[in-house]
Amino acid sequence: MSVKVSVVIPVYNPGKYIDPCIDSLLRQTLPADEFEVLFVNDGSTDDTRERLETLSAEHPHFRVITIPNSGWPGKPRNIGVAEAAGEYVQFVDQDDYLGVEALERLYAMGHRNGSDIVIGKVASNFRGVPHAVFKKNREKCTLRDAPLYDSLTPHKMFRTEFLRENGIAYPEGKRRLEDQLYMMQAYFPAEVVSILGDHTCYFYSKRDDGKNAGSARIVPSGYYGNLREVLDVVVENTEPGEFRDLLLRRFYRVEMLGRLSEPAVLSYTPEFLDEMCDAVEGLAKDFMDDGVHDGLGAVQRLRSTLLRDDDRQGLLRIARFSAAVKASARLEDFAWQPDGSIEITVTGRLVHGEEGTPLRLLRRDDRFHLHPDLTAGLLPEGELLDVTDDLGGFSAEMALRNRETAVEWPCPAKFTAETVDLGDDVFEVVLHGTGRLSPDAVKGRGRLSRGFWDVWVPLRGLGLVRKARLGADRAPRVDEACLPALLGPAARPVIPYFTDPHGNLTLDVARRGKKLAPRLEGRPVLLVPGGRPELRLDLLTTAGTGPAAVQLLLSQDDSAHVFPSSLVPTEGRAHLPLPALAAVPAGTWQLSVKLDGAKGAPLPLFAVSVDARGRIKLPAGLPEADRDLVGRVVSKRRKATVRRTLSKVGGPLARRLPGGARKRVRRLAGRIIG
């Protein structure tokens, strides 16, 4: 079998931090004879070489290549590519790990498209992730029609011959921004880039010793000297105009203005700030012309202006101002939908200061400006920052983020921006929107994995991006609407709750920490009138929910009896039938139901009487379910009974009839069932 993928991992004294990486490679769904793992040991001084060689002896598709220490991952990666036997090369860092299906899925996408580069969705619990890149799958794209420039880490799958034919290699030795240089050199000649956005393939994992790659403080002259090489690649491969400006603006925002922004710049010593500004200003003068500057958001344009004017104290003042800008989101409504999704209604805005006052705009001559109270000390006396043309850039999104794995999924949402008059020609921008939180599988992803899923609302405006948790500020009606639910054929519990003490909305999926019984305490339990006792719990279900096994508990003093039972999804709620119970002495008993397994705390219901035949008699005066609902339930069950009877009795007879007669019998049965 030919090798499909070569996984290249530079290794240097990883210690325990390589364990998740190794484990993820051993659990790949791509067969072991279809990929190889190349550990390029960069002269480790601990027991790494011996450990990896033992591992490779146990797993023939693992190989260890040891080289003298080069001090940086560039040379090990180049050696890995040169040694690779695979059709594709996948770069992995020693303290990161892959999803178990990553290699199989990425290779399949690359192979069917003839891709030069395949980018898999990533997750990180410590570094920024370009979520916009992974909003959807892209079978074929290029640097010109997708935001690839926002994904400049090398942890991707590359067609091996593409790298070799184009001479794409890492600069060797200690340096900065080698990943950006490598990726820009790769993106320009790439004819087909594919993006796998519906499955998380790569996980960046924060080390508890703080020694992840790239965590060391930069030396400005060297850092921006290396950035100049990246910008040279951009200029060499583009013509003057919007596309070049777009690419240069990305580096201006992130590596240049970003390092002169909050919070980092506020921690710089005066001497280090001067070093940074000296290095950035020279680069900005050479590459960042008005076309790049004018495309920035309002606050970043002001920051750029201050840099151009060499106003270093002004850069600190705008950083303090920007650090005080936060996102605020109010949860206006929460409503479960018939398909098991949750529709939420949100109002969002940017606010400023400890008290969270609206980010105010001042109108002058039909133009909008950032309020002068906010820009005091940032602009010359009497000058205003015009933001009229930036108002269309206000936007918001919704996302669900797993608190433990850091996997984040965008949620379908629509927002509209409204400029609200606060009086005296003062305005604010308010965003109104609705979105869907879907625990089950939807287009673009599978169902949510077990865990705590926090709801986030990122807001954008004036060149700033701020994220808000949702729920601490909420309408009074929301709490009552936050029912627990059982979803899907396996009846997985999904429990919306508000965190303590912050009050933020989270979905507990599949009992990660929350239980059903405590969430149902105090909620209504309704009697369903009929032939046998049946209760309607305030536990949401859908048409696709399967039955859920539970236990009935009858307790009396020191005596208790447990019986198996099940919750039956019925008209949007879980119904609990109460059968006759053998071996229970007649008398009065406390009825409870165990919803969270045998060890879970029961949900107390009420005292019931049990007669000599084990039949349960419910207390008088229980609230009853709506009569129309009961009628629908009875009608559906009657039809189901008739259908089963006809199928059992008439089915064998109908199958013996000629074709035409068989069809007439089936039509008659359909009319009988209704």
C-alpha positions as CSV (number, residue, x, y, z in Angstrom):
1,M,0.0,0.0,0.0
2,S,1.5,3.4,-1.0
3,V,1.9,5.9,1.8
4,K,-0.8,8.6,1.7
5,V,0.4,10.9,4.4
6,S,3.7,11.6,6.0
7,V,3.3,13.3,9.4
8,V,6.4,15.5,10.2
9,I,7.0,16.4,13.8
10,P,10.0,18.4,15.0
11,V,11.0,17.3,18.4
12,Y,13.2,18.8,21.1
13,N,13.1,17.8,24.8
14,P,9.2,17.5,24.9
15,G,8.9,15.6,28.1
16,K,5.3,14.7,29.0
17,Y,3.9,17.3,26.6
18,I,4.3,14.9,23.6
19,D,2.0,12.3,25.1
20,P,-1.3,13.6,23.6
21,C,0.4,14.0,20.2
22,I,1.6,10.3,20.2
23,D,-1.8,9.1,21.5
24,S,-3.6,10.9,18.8
25,L,-1.4,9.4,16.1
26,L,-1.9,5.9,17.5
27,R,-5.7,6.4,17.3
28,Q,-5.9,7.6,13.7
29,T,-8.7,6.1,11.7
30,L,-6.5,6.2,8.6
31,P,-5.0,2.7,8.5
32,A,-1.5,2.5,9.9
33,D,-0.1,1.1,6.6
34,E,-1.3,4.2,4.8
35,F,0.6,6.9,6.7
36,E,4.0,7.3,8.3
37,V,5.1,9.4,11.3
38,L,8.5,11.1,11.0
39,F,9.8,12.4,14.4
40,V,12.7,14.6,13.5
41,N,14.7,14.8,16.8
42,D,16.6,18.0,16.9
43,G,19.4,16.9,19.2
44,S,17.3,16.4,22.3
45,T,19.3,16.2,25.5
46,D,16.8,14.2,27.6
47,D,15.5,10.6,27.0
48,T,13.4,11.6,23.9
49,R,15.5,9.7,21.4
50,E,15.4,6.5,23.4
51,R,11.7,6.8,24.0
52,L,10.8,7.5,20.4
53,E,13.1,4.7,19.1
54,T,11.3,2.3,21.4
55,L,8.0,3.6,20.1
56,S,9.1,3.1,16.5
57,A,10.2,-0.5,17.2
58,E,6.6,-1.2,18.3
59,H,5.0,0.6,15.4
60,P,6.6,0.1,12.0
61,H,5.0,3.3,10.5
62,F,6.8,5.4,13.1
63,R,10.3,6.5,12.3
64,V,12.9,8.6,14.2
65,I,15.4,10.8,12.5
66,T,18.0,12.4,14.8
67,I,20.0,15.4,13.8
68,P,22.5,17.8,15.6
69,N,20.6,20.5,17.4
70,S,19.6,23.4,15.0
71,G,17.7,25.3,17.7
72,W,14.6,25.9,15.7
73,P,11.9,23.8,13.9
74,G,12.7,25.0,10.4
75,K,15.5,22.5,9.6
76,P,13.7,19.5,11.1
77,R,10.6,20.3,9.0
78,N,12.8,20.6,5.8
79,I,14.4,17.2,6.6
80,G,11.0,15.7,7.2
81,V,9.7,16.8,3.8
82,A,12.9,15.6,2.1
83,E,12.5,12.1,3.8
84,A,8.7,11.9,3.3
85,A,7.3,9.0,1.3
86,G,3.7,10.2,1.5
87,E,1.6,11.8,-1.2
88,Y,0.9,14.5,1.3
89,V,2.9,16.0,4.3
90,Q,1.1,17.0,7.5
91,F,3.0,19.2,9.9
92,V,2.3,18.7,13.7
93,D,4.1,20.3,16.6
94,Q,5.2,18.1,19.5
95,D,2.8,19.7,22.1
96,D,-0.3,19.7,19.9
97,Y,-2.5,16.8,18.8
98,L,-4.7,15.7,16.0
99,G,-8.4,14.7,16.0
100,V,-8.7,10.9,15.5
101,E,-10.2,11.2,12.0
102,A,-8.0,14.1,10.9
103,L,-5.6,12.3,8.5
104,E,-8.4,10.3,6.9
105,R,-10.7,13.3,6.3
106,L,-7.9,15.7,5.2
107,Y,-6.4,13.2,2.8
108,A,-9.8,12.4,1.3
109,M,-10.5,16.0,0.7
110,G,-7.1,16.7,-0.8
111,H,-7.1,13.6,-3.0
112,R,-10.5,14.2,-4.6
113,N,-9.7,17.8,-5.4
114,G,-6.0,17.4,-6.3
115,S,-5.3,20.0,-3.6
116,D,-1.9,21.6,-3.1
117,I,-2.8,22.5,0.5
118,V,-5.6,21.2,2.8
119,I,-6.5,23.2,5.8
120,G,-8.3,21.5,8.7
121,K,-10.4,23.3,11.3
122,V,-8.3,24.0,14.4
123,A,-9.1,24.6,18.1
124,S,-7.0,26.3,20.8
125,N,-7.3,26.9,24.5
126,F,-4.7,29.6,24.5
127,R,-4.0,31.2,21.1
128,G,-6.3,33.0,18.7
129,V,-8.1,31.0,16.0
130,P,-9.2,32.5,12.6
131,H,-12.8,31.2,12.9
132,A,-13.8,33.0,9.7
133,V,-11.6,30.7,7.7
134,F,-13.5,27.6,8.9
135,K,-17.1,28.9,8.6
136,K,-17.8,26.4,5.8
137,N,-16.1,23.7,3.8
138,R,-14.3,24.9,0.6
139,E,-13.5,22.2,-1.8
140,K,-11.4,24.5,-4.0
141,C,-10.2,28.0,-3.3
142,T,-7.2,30.3,-3.6
143,L,-5.6,33.2,-1.9
144,R,-7.7,35.5,-4.1
145,D,-11.1,34.2,-3.2
146,A,-10.8,33.0,0.4
147,P,-9.3,34.6,3.6
148,L,-6.3,32.2,3.6
149,Y,-4.1,35.1,4.8
150,D,-5.7,34.8,8.2
151,S,-4.4,31.2,8.6
152,L,-0.6,31.4,8.5
153,T,0.4,28.6,10.8
154,P,2.0,25.5,9.0
155,H,-0.1,22.8,10.7
156,K,-1.8,21.8,7.5
157,M,-1.6,19.1,4.9
158,F,0.6,19.9,1.8
159,R,1.0,17.9,-1.4
160,T,4.6,16.7,-1.2
161,E,5.5,17.3,-4.8
162,F,4.0,20.8,-4.7
163,L,6.4,21.7,-2.0
164,R,9.4,20.2,-3.8
165,E,8.5,21.5,-7.3
166,N,8.1,25.0,-6.0
167,G,11.2,24.9,-3.8
168,I,9.1,25.8,-0.7
169,A,11.3,25.4,2.3
170,Y,11.8,26.8,5.8
171,P,14.6,29.3,6.5
172,E,16.9,27.4,8.9
173,G,18.2,28.6,12.2
174,K,16.7,30.8,14.9
175,R,14.4,33.5,13.6
176,R,10.9,34.9,13.8
177,L,7.8,34.7,11.5
178,E,9.2,31.8,9.6
179,D,5.6,30.3,9.5
180,Q,4.2,33.4,7.9
181,L,7.1,33.4,5.3
182,Y,6.6,29.7,4.5
183,M,2.8,30.0,4.2
184,M,2.9,33.1,1.9
185,Q,5.5,31.4,-0.3
186,A,3.1,28.4,-0.5
187,Y,-0.2,30.3,-0.9
188,F,0.8,32.2,-4.0
189,P,1.7,29.3,-6.3
190,A,-1.1,27.0,-4.9
191,E,-3.7,26.4,-7.6
192,V,-6.1,24.5,-5.3
193,V,-6.5,25.0,-1.6
194,S,-9.2,23.1,0.3
195,I,-10.7,23.9,3.7
196,L,-12.3,21.3,5.9
197,G,-14.4,23.4,8.2
198,D,-17.0,20.9,9.5
199,H,-14.6,18.7,11.5
200,T,-12.0,19.8,14.1
201,C,-8.7,18.3,13.0
202,Y,-5.9,20.1,14.9
203,F,-5.8,21.0,18.6
204,Y,-3.3,23.6,20.0
205,S,-2.8,22.7,23.7
206,K,-1.5,25.2,26.3
207,R,1.5,23.9,28.3
208,D,1.3,24.3,32.0
209,D,5.0,25.4,32.0
210,G,4.2,28.3,29.6
211,K,6.8,27.2,27.1
212,N,4.7,26.8,24.0
213,A,6.4,27.8,20.7
214,G,6.3,31.6,20.1
215,S,5.8,32.5,23.8
216,A,9.2,34.2,24.2
217,R,9.4,38.0,24.0
218,I,10.4,39.4,20.6
219,V,13.5,41.4,19.7
220,P,11.9,44.2,17.6
221,S,14.8,44.7,15.2
222,G,15.0,41.1,14.3
223,Y,11.3,40.4,14.4
224,Y,10.5,43.3,12.0
225,G,13.5,42.4,9.8
226,N,12.0,39.0,9.4
227,L,8.5,40.5,8.7
228,R,10.1,42.6,5.9
229,E,10.9,39.3,4.1
230,V,7.3,38.3,4.3
231,L,6.1,41.6,3.0
232,D,8.6,41.4,0.2
233,V,7.0,38.1,-0.9
234,V,3.6,39.8,-1.0
235,V,4.9,42.7,-3.1
236,E,6.8,40.4,-5.5
237,N,3.7,38.3,-6.2
238,T,1.1,41.1,-6.6
239,E,0.5,44.3,-8.6
240,P,-0.3,47.6,-6.9
241,G,-4.0,47.8,-6.0
242,E,-6.7,46.4,-3.8
243,F,-5.5,42.9,-3.5
244,R,-2.0,43.9,-2.5
245,D,-3.4,46.4,0.0
246,L,-5.7,43.7,1.4
247,L,-2.8,41.4,2.1
248,L,-0.5,44.1,3.4
249,R,-3.3,45.4,5.7
250,R,-3.5,42.0,7.3
251,F,0.2,42.2,8.4
252,Y,-0.2,45.9,9.4
253,R,-3.2,45.1,11.6
254,V,-1.8,42.0,13.3
255,E,2.0,42.0,13.5
256,M,2.5,45.8,13.5
257,L,-0.4,47.8,14.9
258,G,-1.5,44.7,16.9
259,R,1.8,44.8,18.9
260,L,1.3,48.5,19.6
261,S,-2.2,47.9,20.9
262,E,-3.8,46.9,24.1
263,P,-3.1,45.0,26.2
264,A,0.5,44.3,25.3
265,V,1.6,47.9,24.7
266,L,0.4,49.0,28.1
267,S,3.0,46.7,29.7
268,Y,6.0,47.9,27.7
269,T,8.8,49.8,29.4
270,P,9.5,53.2,27.8
271,E,12.7,51.8,26.3
272,F,11.0,48.8,24.8
273,L,8.2,51.0,23.4
274,D,10.8,53.1,21.7
275,E,12.4,50.0,20.2
276,M,9.1,48.8,18.9
277,C,8.0,52.1,17.4
278,D,11.4,52.6,15.7
279,A,11.2,49.1,14.1
280,V,7.5,49.4,13.1
281,E,7.7,53.0,11.7
282,G,10.4,52.1,9.2
283,L,8.4,49.2,7.9
284,A,5.2,51.1,7.8
285,K,6.8,53.9,5.7
286,D,8.1,51.4,3.2
287,F,5.0,49.3,2.8
288,M,1.9,50.8,4.3
289,D,0.7,53.6,2.0
290,D,-2.7,55.4,2.0
291,G,-4.4,52.5,0.3
292,V,-3.5,50.2,3.2
293,H,-4.2,52.9,5.9
294,D,-7.6,54.0,4.5
295,G,-9.0,50.5,4.6
296,L,-8.6,50.1,8.4
297,G,-11.4,50.5,10.8
298,A,-11.8,53.9,12.6
299,V,-9.9,53.1,15.7
300,Q,-7.1,51.4,13.8
301,R,-6.9,54.3,11.4
302,L,-6.4,56.6,14.4
303,R,-3.7,54.3,15.7
304,S,-2.1,54.3,12.3
305,T,-2.2,58.1,12.2
306,L,-0.5,58.3,15.6
307,L,2.2,55.9,14.4
308,R,2.7,58.0,11.3
309,D,3.0,61.1,13.4
310,D,5.4,59.3,15.8
311,D,3.1,60.1,18.7
312,R,4.1,57.4,21.1
313,Q,2.2,58.7,24.1
314,G,-0.8,58.9,21.8
315,L,-0.5,55.2,21.1
316,L,-0.6,54.6,24.8
317,R,-3.7,56.8,25.2
318,I,-5.6,55.1,22.5
319,A,-4.6,51.7,23.9
320,R,-6.1,52.7,27.3
321,F,-9.3,53.9,25.5
322,S,-9.6,50.7,23.5
323,A,-8.9,48.6,26.5
324,A,-12.0,50.1,28.2
325,V,-14.3,49.2,25.2
326,K,-16.2,46.0,25.9
327,A,-19.1,44.1,24.3
328,S,-22.4,44.0,26.0
329,A,-25.1,41.5,25.0
330,R,-28.6,41.1,26.5
331,L,-30.6,37.9,26.2
332,E,-34.1,39.0,25.3
333,D,-35.7,35.7,24.6
334,F,-35.1,31.9,24.7
335,A,-37.4,29.4,22.9
336,W,-37.0,25.7,22.1
337,Q,-38.0,24.9,18.6
338,P,-39.8,21.7,17.4
339,D,-36.6,20.5,15.7
340,G,-34.7,20.6,19.0
341,S,-32.8,23.8,18.3
342,I,-33.0,26.9,20.5
343,E,-33.9,30.3,19.1
344,I,-32.4,33.1,21.1
345,T,-33.0,36.8,20.6
346,V,-30.2,39.2,21.5
347,T,-29.5,42.9,21.7
348,G,-25.8,43.9,21.6
349,R,-23.7,47.1,21.7
350,L,-20.2,48.3,22.4
351,V,-19.8,50.0,25.7
352,H,-17.0,52.0,27.4
353,G,-15.7,52.2,30.9
354,E,-16.3,50.4,34.2
355,E,-20.0,51.4,34.2
356,G,-20.5,50.1,30.7
357,T,-21.9,53.3,29.2
358,P,-22.8,53.1,25.5
359,L,-20.0,53.9,23.0
360,R,-21.4,57.3,22.0
361,L,-21.4,59.0,18.6
362,L,-21.9,62.7,18.0
363,R,-23.7,64.0,14.9
364,R,-22.5,67.1,13.1
365,D,-23.8,68.2,9.7
366,D,-25.2,64.7,9.0
367,R,-21.9,63.1,9.8
368,F,-21.2,60.8,12.7
369,H,-18.1,61.1,14.9
370,L,-16.8,59.3,17.9
371,H,-17.9,61.5,20.8
372,P,-15.2,64.0,21.8
373,D,-15.4,63.0,25.4
374,L,-14.0,59.6,24.3
375,T,-11.2,61.0,22.1
376,A,-10.0,63.7,24.4
377,G,-6.2,63.7,24.3
378,L,-6.1,61.6,21.2
379,L,-6.9,64.3,18.6
380,P,-5.9,68.0,18.3
381,E,-8.2,70.3,20.1
382,G,-11.6,70.7,18.2
383,E,-10.9,67.8,15.8
384,L,-13.3,64.9,15.5
385,L,-12.9,61.3,14.4
386,D,-15.4,60.8,11.5
387,V,-16.9,57.3,11.6
388,T,-19.8,57.8,9.3
389,D,-18.4,55.4,6.7
390,D,-17.7,52.8,9.4
391,L,-21.3,52.4,10.6
392,G,-22.0,49.8,8.0
393,G,-19.2,47.6,9.5
394,F,-21.1,47.0,12.8
395,S,-21.9,43.4,13.0
396,A,-22.4,40.5,15.4
397,E,-22.3,36.7,15.4
398,M,-23.1,33.8,17.7
399,A,-21.0,30.9,18.6
400,L,-20.9,27.8,20.8
401,R,-17.6,27.0,22.4
402,N,-16.7,23.9,24.3
403,R,-15.2,25.0,27.6
404,E,-12.7,22.1,27.8
405,T,-11.6,21.3,24.3
406,A,-11.9,24.9,23.0
407,V,-13.8,23.6,19.9
408,E,-15.9,26.5,18.6
409,W,-18.8,26.3,16.2
410,P,-20.6,29.3,14.5
411,C,-24.4,29.4,14.9
412,P,-26.8,30.7,12.3
413,A,-27.6,34.2,13.2
414,K,-28.9,37.4,11.6
415,F,-28.3,40.9,13.1
416,T,-29.3,44.3,12.0
417,A,-27.7,47.5,13.2
418,E,-29.7,50.5,14.4
419,T,-28.4,54.0,15.1
420,V,-30.3,55.0,18.2
421,D,-30.9,58.7,19.1
422,L,-29.9,59.3,22.8
423,G,-30.8,63.0,22.5
424,D,-28.8,66.2,21.9
425,D,-27.4,64.8,18.7
426,V,-25.8,61.9,20.6
427,F,-26.3,58.4,19.2
428,E,-25.3,54.8,19.8
429,V,-25.3,51.7,17.5
430,V,-27.4,48.9,18.7
431,L,-27.4,45.4,17.1
432,H,-30.6,43.3,17.2
433,G,-30.5,39.7,16.2
434,T,-31.8,36.2,16.4
435,G,-29.8,33.0,16.2
436,R,-30.1,29.2,16.5
437,L,-28.3,27.0,19.0
438,S,-28.4,23.4,17.7
439,P,-27.2,20.6,20.0
440,D,-27.9,18.0,17.3
441,A,-26.2,17.7,13.9
442,V,-26.8,20.5,11.5
443,K,-25.3,21.4,8.1
444,G,-21.6,22.1,8.5
445,R,-21.0,20.0,11.6
446,G,-22.0,16.9,13.6
447,R,-23.9,17.0,16.8
448,L,-22.3,18.7,19.8
449,S,-20.0,16.4,21.8
450,R,-20.5,15.8,25.5
451,G,-19.4,18.8,27.5
452,F,-20.1,22.3,28.6
453,W,-20.9,24.6,25.6
454,D,-20.7,28.3,26.4
455,V,-22.6,30.8,24.3
456,W,-20.6,33.7,23.0
457,V,-21.5,36.8,21.0
458,P,-18.6,38.5,19.1
459,L,-19.4,42.1,18.2
460,R,-17.5,44.2,15.6
461,G,-17.5,47.9,15.1
462,L,-15.1,50.8,14.3
463,G,-12.3,48.3,13.7
464,L,-12.6,46.7,17.1
465,V,-13.7,43.1,17.9
466,R,-15.0,42.3,21.3
467,K,-16.7,39.1,22.6
468,A,-19.4,38.9,25.2
469,R,-20.8,36.0,27.2
470,L,-24.6,35.9,27.0
471,G,-27.1,35.6,29.8
472,A,-25.9,37.7,32.8
473,D,-28.2,40.4,31.5
474,R,-31.4,38.7,30.5
475,A,-35.2,39.3,30.3
476,P,-37.2,37.9,33.3
477,R,-39.1,35.4,31.0
478,V,-35.9,33.7,29.9
479,D,-35.4,31.6,33.1
480,E,-38.8,29.9,32.8
481,A,-38.2,29.1,29.2
482,C,-34.8,27.3,29.8
483,L,-36.3,23.8,30.0
484,P,-34.0,20.8,30.0
485,A,-34.5,18.5,27.0
486,L,-34.0,15.0,25.7
487,L,-32.9,15.0,22.1
488,G,-32.2,12.5,19.4
489,P,-32.9,8.7,19.2
490,A,-30.6,8.1,22.2
491,A,-32.5,10.7,24.2
492,R,-29.4,12.7,25.1
493,P,-30.0,15.2,27.9
494,V,-29.3,18.9,27.0
495,I,-29.6,21.2,30.0
496,P,-29.4,24.9,29.5
497,Y,-28.3,26.7,32.7
498,F,-26.8,29.9,33.9
499,T,-23.4,29.8,35.5
500,D,-22.8,30.6,39.1
501,P,-21.8,33.4,40.0
502,H,-21.6,35.1,36.6
503,G,-25.0,34.0,35.2
504,N,-23.8,33.1,31.7
505,L,-25.7,30.8,29.4
506,T,-24.2,27.3,28.9
507,L,-25.5,24.1,27.5
508,D,-24.6,21.0,29.4
509,V,-24.7,18.2,26.7
510,A,-25.0,14.5,27.8
511,R,-24.7,15.1,31.6
512,R,-21.2,16.6,31.6
513,G,-21.9,18.0,35.1
514,K,-25.6,18.9,35.4
515,K,-28.4,16.5,36.1
516,L,-32.0,16.4,35.0
517,A,-33.7,15.9,38.4
518,P,-32.5,19.1,40.0
519,R,-33.5,21.1,36.9
520,L,-37.1,19.7,37.1
521,E,-37.6,20.4,40.8
522,G,-40.4,23.0,41.1
523,R,-41.6,22.6,37.5
524,P,-45.1,21.5,36.8
525,V,-46.0,17.8,36.8
526,L,-49.4,17.3,35.0
527,L,-51.8,14.4,35.1
528,V,-52.7,12.9,31.7
529,P,-56.3,11.7,32.1
530,G,-57.0,8.2,30.7
531,G,-57.2,4.6,31.6
532,R,-53.9,4.2,33.3
533,P,-52.0,6.8,35.4
534,E,-49.6,8.9,33.3
535,L,-47.7,12.0,34.1
536,R,-46.4,14.8,31.8
537,L,-43.1,16.2,33.0
538,D,-41.8,19.6,32.0
539,L,-38.9,17.9,30.1
540,L,-38.8,18.9,26.4
541,T,-38.7,16.3,23.6
542,T,-39.0,16.4,19.9
543,A,-40.4,14.1,17.2
544,G,-37.0,12.6,16.8
545,T,-36.5,11.8,20.5
546,G,-36.3,8.2,21.5
547,P,-37.6,6.6,24.7
548,A,-35.4,7.0,27.8
549,A,-34.9,4.4,30.5
550,V,-35.6,5.6,34.0
551,Q,-36.5,4.0,37.4
552,L,-39.5,4.5,39.5
553,L,-38.9,4.7,43.2
554,L,-41.4,4.0,46.0
555,S,-40.2,4.8,49.4
556,Q,-41.7,4.4,52.9
557,D,-39.7,4.9,56.1
558,D,-36.8,2.5,55.7
559,S,-38.3,0.6,52.9
560,A,-37.8,1.3,49.2
561,H,-38.8,-0.4,45.9
562,V,-37.2,0.3,42.5
563,F,-38.9,-0.6,39.2
564,P,-37.7,0.0,35.6
565,S,-39.7,2.3,33.5
566,S,-39.3,4.7,30.6
567,L,-40.0,8.2,29.5
568,V,-42.1,8.4,26.3
569,P,-41.7,11.5,24.1
570,T,-45.3,12.8,23.6
571,E,-46.4,16.1,22.0
572,G,-43.2,17.9,22.9
573,R,-42.7,16.7,26.5
574,A,-41.7,13.5,28.3
575,H,-44.5,11.4,29.6
576,L,-44.1,8.9,32.5
577,P,-46.5,6.0,32.5
578,L,-47.2,4.4,35.9
579,P,-47.8,0.7,35.6
580,A,-49.1,-1.7,38.3
581,L,-46.2,-2.6,40.5
582,A,-46.0,-6.1,41.8
583,A,-44.5,-6.9,45.3
584,V,-45.3,-3.5,46.7
585,P,-47.3,-3.8,50.0
586,A,-50.5,-1.8,50.0
587,G,-50.2,1.6,51.7
588,T,-49.1,5.1,51.2
589,W,-45.7,5.6,49.5
590,Q,-43.5,8.5,48.3
591,L,-43.3,8.3,44.5
592,S,-40.0,9.5,42.9
593,V,-38.4,9.0,39.5
594,K,-34.7,8.5,38.9
595,L,-33.9,10.4,35.7
596,D,-30.1,10.4,36.0
597,G,-29.2,6.7,36.4
598,A,-29.2,4.4,39.4
599,K,-26.8,6.6,41.3
600,G,-28.4,9.9,40.5
601,A,-30.6,11.7,43.1
602,P,-34.3,11.0,42.4
603,L,-36.9,13.7,41.5
604,P,-39.6,13.6,44.3
605,L,-43.1,13.7,42.8
606,F,-45.8,13.2,45.5
607,A,-47.3,10.7,47.9
608,V,-49.4,8.0,46.3
609,S,-51.5,5.1,47.6
610,V,-50.9,1.5,46.3
611,D,-53.7,-1.0,46.5
612,A,-53.4,-4.8,47.1
613,R,-53.1,-5.4,43.4
614,G,-50.1,-3.0,43.0
615,R,-52.1,-0.3,41.3
616,I,-51.1,3.3,41.9
617,K,-53.7,5.8,42.9
618,L,-52.6,9.4,42.4
619,P,-53.5,12.2,44.9
620,A,-56.7,14.1,44.2
621,G,-56.4,17.6,42.7
622,L,-53.4,17.2,40.5
623,P,-53.3,19.7,37.7
624,E,-54.2,18.1,34.4
625,A,-52.7,18.4,31.0
626,D,-54.6,20.6,28.4
627,R,-57.7,18.7,27.1
628,D,-56.8,19.4,23.4
629,L,-53.4,17.9,24.0
630,V,-54.9,14.9,25.7
631,G,-57.3,14.5,22.7
632,R,-54.4,14.5,20.3
633,V,-52.5,12.0,22.3
634,V,-55.5,9.6,22.6
635,S,-56.2,9.9,18.9
636,K,-52.6,9.2,17.9
637,R,-52.4,6.2,20.2
638,R,-55.7,4.8,18.9
639,K,-54.5,5.1,15.4
640,A,-51.2,3.4,16.3
641,T,-53.1,0.5,17.9
642,V,-55.4,0.1,14.9
643,R,-52.3,0.2,12.6
644,R,-50.6,-2.5,14.6
645,T,-53.7,-4.6,14.6
646,L,-54.3,-4.3,10.9
647,S,-50.7,-5.0,10.1
648,K,-50.7,-8.1,12.4
649,V,-54.0,-9.5,11.2
650,G,-54.5,-8.2,7.7
651,G,-50.9,-8.1,6.6
652,P,-50.4,-11.8,5.9
653,L,-53.8,-11.9,4.1
654,A,-53.1,-8.8,2.0
655,R,-49.8,-10.2,0.8
656,R,-51.6,-13.2,-0.7
657,L,-53.9,-10.9,-2.8
658,P,-53.2,-9.9,-6.5
659,G,-51.5,-6.6,-6.9
660,G,-54.6,-4.5,-7.7
661,A,-56.6,-6.0,-4.9
662,R,-53.7,-5.5,-2.5
663,K,-53.5,-1.8,-3.3
664,R,-57.3,-1.4,-2.7
665,V,-57.0,-3.1,0.6
666,R,-54.2,-0.7,1.6
667,R,-56.2,2.3,0.6
668,L,-59.1,1.1,2.7
669,A,-56.8,0.6,5.7
670,G,-55.5,4.1,5.2
671,R,-59.0,5.5,5.3
672,I,-59.8,3.5,8.5
673,I,-56.7,4.7,10.2
674,G,-57.2,8.3,9.0
